[in-house]
Structures are given as structure tokens and as C-alpha cells.
Amino acid sequence: MRIMAFDYGTKRVGIAITDPLQLIATALATVHAADIIRFVGDYIKKEAVSTFVVGMPRQMDGTDSQAAPHVKGFLRQLKKTFPAISVVTVDERFTSKMASASIAQSGMKKTARQNKGLVDQVSAVIILQSYLQQRDLQQ
């Protein structure tokens, strides 16, 4: 079974997925926020997913950011639509900055680096990798 992670934004949602052994996080897609539940539904018809990991936006002091209510609405939607799949959150502070830095260091052309959808996907991969590391430390 795979683990699916989301970098949720009100416009775009970056999505990452693990391999079936849950070892490697890979960018999957960037989907318009209005289409995310349908996209996930279509995906889980083809691939088994055990867990959804959602990045939770926080301020520097650890309190919820302005985007947190939108993410919480998305969490409720996931739980209601896919009740058999567990949903966890991870702190997503700095993931967009880390994603942008990672893309810049990759040597991609400037136009590719400015692709916000790519930043969202890489952010989702970072969120998923963070979850996998936390999970492995707890085992």
C-alpha cells in the first residue's frame, strides 16, 4: 500500500506518493484544488493507499497560519470522502522554501524553476519524506 501526501493550497494542490513498500517519495501531480477529491478517488481505484499525509501550515511560533482553516476543511473532506484511509498531518513550515531551493540546485532552466506547480509537487515530496522519517524514528 502506498502513502499519499498533499501540499494543499486554495488554488493548487501538490501531490506526492510512495512506492508500494513505502520507502521512496515521488512527485505525482499538481491538481487544481477544486478537482482534488475527484483526482484522489480516481487514483485510489487503481492503487491501494493506506495513509494520507497533509502538510499543516504553521507560523514560526507553532500556531496555525492564515492558510490553516483551508487545510482543515480539506482534512474534513478527505476523512468524510475516504473514511477507510487514515489521515495525518505534518508541520510544513519551510517546505516551499526548501522546494524552491532544491529546484534551483537541480540545474533546471529558470522557466522550469518558476513553475509553481512544480514547487507544489516538490513541497509534497518533502512533506512525505518528513513523515516517513518521523515514522521510521518511532519504530
C-alpha positions in Angstrom: 0.0 0.0 0.0 1.1 3.5 -0.8 1.1 6.7 1.3 -0.1 9.9 -0.5 0.9 13.4 0.6 -0.6 16.8 -0.1 0.7 20.3 -0.1 -2.7 21.9 -0.1 -3.3 25.4 -1.4 -6.5 27.1 -2.3 -5.5 27.2 -6.0 -3.2 24.2 -6.4 -2.5 21.0 -4.6 0.9 19.3 -4.9 0.7 15.6 -4.5 3.4 13.0 -3.8 3.2 9.3 -3.4 5.4 6.5 -2.1 6.2 3.2 -3.8 4.2 0.2 -2.6 7.0 -0.6 0.0 6.7 3.0 1.4 10.4 3.7 1.0 10.6 6.3 -1.7 8.6 9.6 -2.1 7.9 10.7 -5.6 6.1 13.7 -7.1 2.8 12.6 -8.6 0.9 15.7 -9.8 -0.3 19.2 -9.2 -4.1 19.4 -9.3 -6.5 22.3 -9.1 -7.9 22.5 -5.6 -11.5 22.1 -6.9 -10.5 18.8 -8.6 -8.5 17.2 -5.8 -11.2 14.9 -4.3 -12.1 13.5 -7.7 -8.4 13.0 -8.6 -7.8 11.1 -5.3 -10.9 9.0 -5.9 -9.7 8.1 -9.4 -6.2 7.3 -8.1 -7.3 5.0 -5.3 -9.4 3.0 -7.7 -6.1 2.0 -9.3 -3.7 1.9 -6.4 -4.1 1.0 -2.7 -3.4 3.9 -0.4 -3.1 3.3 3.4 -2.5 6.9 4.6 -3.0 10.5 3.6 -0.3 12.9 4.9 -1.3 16.6 4.7 1.1 19.4 5.4 -0.2 21.7 8.1 0.8 25.4 7.7 2.1 26.9 10.9 3.6 30.3 12.0 7.1 30.5 13.3 5.7 30.2 16.9 3.9 27.0 16.0 0.4 28.5 15.8 -1.8 27.9 12.8 -1.2 30.2 9.8 -3.8 32.0 7.8 -4.0 29.1 5.4 -4.7 26.6 8.2 -8.6 26.9 8.0 -8.5 25.9 4.3 -6.3 22.9 5.1 -8.6 21.9 7.9 -11.5 22.0 5.5 -9.6 19.8 3.1 -8.8 17.4 6.0 -12.5 17.1 6.8 -13.3 16.4 3.2 -10.7 13.7 2.9 -11.9 12.0 6.1 -15.6 12.2 5.0 -15.0 11.0 1.5 -12.4 8.3 2.2 -13.2 7.1 5.8 -11.1 3.9 5.4 -7.9 5.8 4.8 -6.1 7.3 7.8 -5.2 11.0 7.7 -2.2 12.5 9.5 -0.7 16.0 9.4 2.9 17.1 9.5 4.3 20.6 10.1 5.0 22.1 6.7 7.0 25.2 7.7 9.7 26.0 5.2 8.7 23.2 2.7 8.0 25.7 -0.1 11.4 27.4 0.5 13.1 24.1 0.7 11.4 23.0 -2.5 12.4 26.2 -4.4 16.0 25.8 -3.2 16.0 22.1 -4.2 14.7 23.0 -7.7 17.2 25.8 -8.0 20.1 23.5 -7.1 18.9 20.9 -9.6 20.1 23.0 -12.6 16.7 23.4 -14.2 16.1 26.3 -16.5 14.7 29.4 -14.9 11.3 28.9 -16.6 11.0 25.4 -15.0 12.1 26.8 -11.6 9.3 29.4 -11.8 6.6 26.7 -12.3 4.6 27.0 -9.2 3.0 23.6 -9.8 6.5 22.0 -9.7 7.2 23.8 -6.4 3.9 22.4 -5.0 4.9 18.8 -6.1 8.4 19.1 -4.6 6.8 20.5 -1.4 4.5 17.5 -1.2 7.6 15.2 -1.6 9.3 17.0 1.2 6.2 16.7 3.4 6.0 12.9 2.6 9.8 12.4 3.3 9.4 14.2 6.6 6.5 11.9 7.5 8.5 8.8 6.5 11.5 9.9 8.6 9.3 10.6 11.7 7.6 7.2 11.2 10.9 5.3 10.9 12.2 7.0 14.0 9.2 5.9 16.0 9.5 2.2 15.0 
